[in-house]
Amino acid sequence: MKNLFSESMRQEIAASRAIATVTIENTESAKPLAEALLAGGIRCIEITLRTPAALESMQIVAQAFPEMQVMAGTVIAPQNARGCRATY
């Protein structure tokens, strides 16, 4: 079985010691939320794909905070993940 995450990503997740799982209702909340998480030492965020704002919020956070690991959650079907930026 292929590893889901690269070794460097696994190390970053382990160093963070926590993954914030969030549902973002509007894209305006994405940056302030990511800033607060980083200020609190959380460098991994899982944005659930439960709202129309989720994919754009993932892109906003990934572009504004390249030091954060941004992951998609609640991926029910492959088409749910279209538009996600993945780095391995």
GROMACS elastic network, one bead per residue, 0.5 to 0.9 nm:
[ bonds ]
;  ai    aj funct       b0    kb
    1     4     6  0.88173   500
    2     5     6  0.88254   500
    3     6     6  0.69195   500
    3     7     6  0.87411   500
    4    88     6  0.87833   500
    5     8     6  0.80898   500
    5     9     6  0.59586   500
    5    10     6  0.61484   500
    5    88     6  0.65710   500
    6     9     6  0.51865   500
    6    10     6  0.62487   500
    6    11     6  0.86665   500
    6    87     6  0.88685   500
    6    88     6  0.55344   500
    7    10     6  0.51073   500
    7    11     6  0.62241   500
    7    12     6  0.87151   500
    7    88     6  0.89082   500
    8    11     6  0.50477   500
    8    12     6  0.62570   500
    8    13     6  0.86933   500
    8    88     6  0.85891   500
    9    12     6  0.50299   500
    9    13     6  0.61669   500
    9    14     6  0.85381   500
    9    69     6  0.77135   500
    9    88     6  0.75226   500
   10    13     6  0.51281   500
   10    14     6  0.61053   500
   10    15     6  0.85525   500
   11    14     6  0.50699   500
   11    15     6  0.60608   500
   11    16     6  0.85878   500
   12    15     6  0.50416   500
   12    16     6  0.61662   500
   12    17     6  0.87139   500
   12    43     6  0.79418   500
   12    44     6  0.80665   500
   12    69     6  0.79055   500
   13    16     6  0.51524   500
   13    17     6  0.64264   500
   13    18     6  0.72475   500
   13    19     6  0.73630   500
   13    43     6  0.77286   500
   13    44     6  0.64512   500
   13    69     6  0.78380   500
   14    17     6  0.51699   500
   14    18     6  0.77557   500
   15    18     6  0.83886   500
   15    43     6  0.87624   500
   16    19     6  0.73571   500
   16    41     6  0.70624   500
   16    42     6  0.57736   500
   16    43     6  0.58134   500
   16    44     6  0.67832   500
   17    42     6  0.78571   500
   17    44     6  0.89211   500
   18    42     6  0.64710   500
   18    43     6  0.81113   500
   18    44     6  0.70727   500
   18    45     6  0.88227   500
   19    42     6  0.69798   500
   19    43     6  0.75783   500
   19    45     6  0.55483   500
   19    46     6  0.67410   500
   20    37     6  0.78880   500
   20    42     6  0.72338   500
   20    43     6  0.84964   500
   20    44     6  0.63384   500
   20    46     6  0.59720   500
   20    47     6  0.82697   500
   21    44     6  0.87656   500
   21    45     6  0.59957   500
   21    47     6  0.60002   500
   21    48     6  0.70482   500
   21    73     6  0.77441   500
   22    45     6  0.73376   500
   22    46     6  0.62092   500
   22    47     6  0.51178   500
   22    48     6  0.61182   500
   22    73     6  0.87363   500
   23    46     6  0.85704   500
   23    47     6  0.58261   500
   23    48     6  0.52484   500
   23    49     6  0.75180   500
   23    50     6  0.68420   500
   23    51     6  0.73280   500
   23    54     6  0.74386   500
   24    27     6  0.70332   500
   24    29     6  0.68720   500
   24    30     6  0.69112   500
   24    47     6  0.71265   500
   24    48     6  0.76621   500
   24    49     6  0.87825   500
   24    50     6  0.83484   500
   24    51     6  0.69568   500
   24    52     6  0.89345   500
   24    53     6  0.65592   500
   24    54     6  0.61491   500
   24    57     6  0.73306   500
   25    28     6  0.88291   500
   25    29     6  0.76979   500
   25    50     6  0.87242   500
   25    51     6  0.61084   500
   25    52     6  0.76340   500
   25    53     6  0.59990   500
   25    54     6  0.75316   500
   26    29     6  0.58615   500
   26    30     6  0.74891   500
   26    51     6  0.83845   500
   26    52     6  0.82192   500
   26    53     6  0.54427   500
   26    54     6  0.80515   500
   26    57     6  0.78507   500
   27    30     6  0.53459   500
   27    31     6  0.80980   500
   27    53     6  0.56753   500
   27    54     6  0.76761   500
   27    56     6  0.68151   500
   27    57     6  0.52405   500
   27    60     6  0.79246   500
   28    31     6  0.69523   500
   28    32     6  0.79142   500
   28    57     6  0.82946   500
   29    32     6  0.57456   500
   29    33     6  0.60154   500
   29    34     6  0.86096   500
   29    57     6  0.82460   500
   30    33     6  0.53328   500
   30    34     6  0.61996   500
   30    35     6  0.86778   500
   30    57     6  0.55436   500
   30    58     6  0.79028   500
   30    60     6  0.69317   500
   30    61     6  0.63586   500
   31    34     6  0.51255   500
   31    35     6  0.60694   500
   31    36     6  0.85987   500
   31    57     6  0.82646   500
   31    60     6  0.71453   500
   31    61     6  0.61138   500
   31    64     6  0.74662   500
   31    65     6  0.85200   500
   32    35     6  0.50357   500
   32    36     6  0.61643   500
   32    37     6  0.86386   500
   33    36     6  0.51924   500
   33    37     6  0.62669   500
   33    38     6  0.86970   500
   34    37     6  0.50827   500
   34    38     6  0.61546   500
   34    39     6  0.85472   500
   34    42     6  0.87635   500
   34    43     6  0.85501   500
   34    45     6  0.79133   500
   34    61     6  0.66878   500
   34    65     6  0.77618   500
   34    68     6  0.83174   500
   35    38     6  0.51724   500
   35    39     6  0.61011   500
   35    40     6  0.86115   500
   35    65     6  0.83682   500
   36    39     6  0.50491   500
   36    40     6  0.62379   500
   36    41     6  0.87577   500
   36    42     6  0.85792   500
   37    40     6  0.50722   500
   37    41     6  0.63477   500
   37    42     6  0.50023   500
   37    43     6  0.69436   500
   37    44     6  0.84874   500
   37    45     6  0.83256   500
   38    41     6  0.50009   500
   38    42     6  0.50940   500
   38    43     6  0.57209   500
   38    44     6  0.87127   500
   38    68     6  0.79208   500
   39    42     6  0.74237   500
   40    43     6  0.88008   500
   42    45     6  0.77385   500
   42    68     6  0.83635   500
   43    67     6  0.71251   500
   43    69     6  0.62029   500
   43    70     6  0.85977   500
   44    68     6  0.56674   500
   44    70     6  0.61385   500
   44    71     6  0.77206   500
   45    68     6  0.72708   500
   45    69     6  0.61938   500
   45    70     6  0.51372   500
   45    71     6  0.61494   500
   45    72     6  0.84769   500
   46    58     6  0.88046   500
   46    69     6  0.82700   500
   46    70     6  0.59717   500
   46    72     6  0.53961   500
   46    73     6  0.57400   500
   47    50     6  0.86666   500
   47    54     6  0.65314   500
   47    55     6  0.83569   500
   47    57     6  0.79935   500
   47    58     6  0.67735   500
   47    70     6  0.73689   500
   47    71     6  0.62202   500
   47    72     6  0.51649   500
   47    73     6  0.56248   500
   47    74     6  0.83803   500
   48    51     6  0.77110   500
   48    54     6  0.66557   500
   48    55     6  0.89830   500
   48    71     6  0.84625   500
   48    72     6  0.57815   500
   48    74     6  0.52497   500
   48    75     6  0.76689   500
   49    52     6  0.76865   500
   49    53     6  0.82794   500
   49    54     6  0.53242   500
   49    55     6  0.70614   500
   49    72     6  0.66353   500
   49    73     6  0.59424   500
   49    74     6  0.55114   500
   49    75     6  0.64188   500
   49    76     6  0.87675   500
   49    80     6  0.71947   500
   49    81     6  0.80562   500
   50    53     6  0.84785   500
   50    54     6  0.69400   500
   50    73     6  0.85201   500
   50    74     6  0.69187   500
   50    75     6  0.88019   500
   51    54     6  0.54896   500
   51    55     6  0.85329   500
   52    55     6  0.73115   500
   52    56     6  0.82825   500
   53    56     6  0.56805   500
   53    57     6  0.59254   500
   53    58     6  0.86678   500
   54    57     6  0.50525   500
   54    58     6  0.61890   500
   54    59     6  0.87836   500
   54    72     6  0.85675   500
   55    58     6  0.51050   500
   55    59     6  0.64383   500
   55    60     6  0.87309   500
   55    72     6  0.84002   500
   55    80     6  0.89862   500
   55    81     6  0.79589   500
   55    82     6  0.83547   500
   55    83     6  0.66095   500
   55    84     6  0.63347   500
   56    59     6  0.50715   500
   56    60     6  0.61542   500
   56    61     6  0.86813   500
   56    83     6  0.83655   500
   56    84     6  0.85764   500
   57    61     6  0.61524   500
   57    62     6  0.84693   500
   58    61     6  0.53125   500
   58    62     6  0.60469   500
   58    63     6  0.85517   500
   58    70     6  0.66359   500
   58    71     6  0.77499   500
   58    72     6  0.77965   500
   58    84     6  0.71314   500
   58    85     6  0.80171   500
   59    62     6  0.51218   500
   59    63     6  0.60429   500
   59    64     6  0.84314   500
   59    70     6  0.87384   500
   59    83     6  0.84814   500
   59    84     6  0.71916   500
   59    85     6  0.70255   500
   60    63     6  0.53459   500
   60    64     6  0.60005   500
   60    65     6  0.82851   500
   61    64     6  0.51871   500
   61    65     6  0.56122   500
   61    66     6  0.78030   500
   61    68     6  0.78710   500
   61    70     6  0.73556   500
   62    65     6  0.54230   500
   62    66     6  0.54732   500
   62    67     6  0.82469   500
   62    68     6  0.69240   500
   62    69     6  0.76625   500
   62    70     6  0.62776   500
   62    85     6  0.80493   500
   63    66     6  0.59917   500
   64    67     6  0.89564   500
   65    68     6  0.56607   500
   65    69     6  0.87775   500
   66    69     6  0.76402   500
   66    70     6  0.89090   500
   70    85     6  0.87295   500
   70    86     6  0.85801   500
   71    84     6  0.85987   500
   71    85     6  0.89590   500
   71    86     6  0.82014   500
   72    75     6  0.68044   500
   72    81     6  0.74105   500
   72    84     6  0.76398   500
   73    76     6  0.87838   500
   74    80     6  0.87231   500
   75    78     6  0.71679   500
   75    79     6  0.86440   500
   75    80     6  0.58913   500
   75    81     6  0.65174   500
   76    79     6  0.84896   500
   76    80     6  0.66632   500
   76    81     6  0.87097   500
   77    80     6  0.54195   500
   77    81     6  0.74535   500
   78    81     6  0.55541   500
   78    82     6  0.70765   500
   79    82     6  0.52774   500
   79    83     6  0.89340   500
   80    83     6  0.85144   500
   80    84     6  0.89333   500
   81    84     6  0.56156   500
   81    85     6  0.89965   500
   82    85     6  0.86576   500
